[in-house]
Amino acid sequence: MASLLYQQIEMLSREKHIEPEVVVSAIEDAMVVAARKFYKSEEDLRGKFNPQTGQVDVYSVLTVTDPKKEITLMEAKKKNPSAEVGTEILTPKPTDVLGRIAAQTAKQVILQKVREAERDTIFNEYNGRVGELVTVIVKRAEGPDLIVDLGRTEARLPKREQSKLETYNIGERLRVVIKAVDRAAKGPQVIVSRADASLVQRLFEMEVPEIYDGTVQIRHAAREAGERTKVAVMSRDKDVDPVGACVGMKGMRVQSIIRELRGEKIDIIPYSEETVAFAQKALSPAKVTRVQITDPENKNLEVIVEDSQLSLAIGKKGQNVRLASKLIGWDIDIKSEEEKRQEIEAEMTALTAPATPLTSLAGVGAKTIEKMEAAGINSVEKLASMTPEQLMEIPGIGEKMVDKIYQSVNRFYESGVEGAAAGEAATSAEAVQAEAAAEAVAEGAEAEAAEEGAAEEGAAEAAESAEPAAEAPLEQEPAPAEETRVAEETQEEAAPAENEGRAGRAEEAKPE
């Protein structure tokens, strides 16, 4: 009949889900530790548990001919006649003399051994269940994290694994997936998640029989918890529509999953092996005009959509294109038709624009120019568009040389700006000179006009002064011939004086 101690060991084993032998080994080790502490000996001690009596015996182990054990073959023969070289001689140590301190030490050792065995059992069990859907109960909150009850152990629901739009209450039941199992210092920590994309996949497996039996497969899933999820599905049976199977009659299947996720939007997309066709479907509900693979090695795509479809393709805060990129595994660059047209026009303009040769750079040697031309840099414009890291990738060009090249490029463009400014200044100077010349011509014309006006006025005044002299004799009676001759001489003398008066007035009218 088993002892009462052994019955307690079996009960503890069932409660902690560990083997009874693990508990027995822990008790034996605890008794050895207590005996060594009591006897203060360096002997090789060994414990042995008797399940019938419940007694734990401690033995001192001595090996024959081992100088450290200090026993000879002759001494061993006295205790065990059949002893030979290498035989272990067990000598019982009394355990009834162990005191309270030794018993407390044994208790601590037993508890530690049992906890370690329990941690190993939990780790081995849940480590193989990563990605499995489980139901938990919210137990308590530790800061932003939640502690949930898995049944046998507790798990942690971190803040980063919670849905953004969900709130949780103590005692609430949740469906989560096991994200990871961490072997921490305090024991294995099970991490569960409500934000992982695998949660949506497990829910589809529960709601859609075609997915559970393998007729319909979920190839990829991309999710932003609480907002939107994109799921790519394909059918192994040509007669089964994968999208229709997931949606269900009147959307009952997918609506059940949406309720579980508390209103999160779900896009179900048919999977395609062709990247271009898959990308067009992944960006739904936007309509894509065309898709072009720009870099197959780095997996880059260029997607062109109509101008009215650009905002829909990008989505709120870039959500639609971000999820589509995760779903297909390619980087997506979305452009509208107008942006693409402008880009093509800019490229054509750049191709037709004259290129400035590298020899125009002052301070850059011929060997450096040869190295840059060998790397495909043939113009100053292309050199100016490159980053220092790209230049240093060219063999033979270091950091100091890059600084020197950029200084030369800056001087080149600064000299071009100064030349343009000088040309503008020269043009403005010519305009000022032309304006001054025009003003001078205008002033000369005015002066000539003034001279002509003054001459005309003098002539008019002379004519007026001459008219009374000419008319005066007509008013008088006819004079004799001698008087007539004297009058003519007087008129001849007066004419030069009048001419001199007109000339003087013309000189006064001239501008200084």
Summary of the structure (lengths in Angstrom):
residues: 512
radius of gyration: 55.0
end to end distance: 149.0
largest distance: 206.0
contacts: 1404
relative contact order: 0.04
helix: 54%
strand: 20%
